[in-house]
């Protein structure tokens, strides 16, 4: 697998982890951690902490933590546009631009709004264009994840470890993408 393919696969695996948890969440988290080991020790450590939470809790406990973290706390809604713009006209424009971008790359959403974290990650997992990936990561995902982390950090929700793992992975990805863009010029 190429480096890009590894990054795309990890984006898709993280997308699944930021979707409502099902019976395969533990298996997906373990697979993600295994792939992540070669890319970022920091991200792997955070993800392993999240895996310990998954192993210590039954399905209902994991579902309750997910709902409490992402659905009931306004600061942690898993919508990139919401985190960046709030409920405003700017978010509406952001959603329109994402839909246009998805259409341009023949990407189909899976029932969530286009700015849902899992949809944006799935999109990154499906495209190869470095400039587009770089812009989404640096201007969208990393700032949104920083706000999400601030929103739940004080309460120490177990999902903060998953968010931190994604932040670490995307930071490494952004640096790699940046180096590749410079090398191409």
Secondary structure, DSSP 8 states (H G I E B T S, - for coil): --HHHHHHHHHHHHHHHTS---TTHHHHHHHHHHHHTTT-HHHHHHHHHHHHHHHHS-HHHHHHHHIIIIIS-GGG-SBHHHHHH-SSHHHHHHHHHHHHHHHHTT----SS-TTBHHHHHHHHTT---HHHHHHIIIIIIHHHHHHHHHHHHTTT-THHHHHHHHHHHHHHHHHHHHHHHHHH-
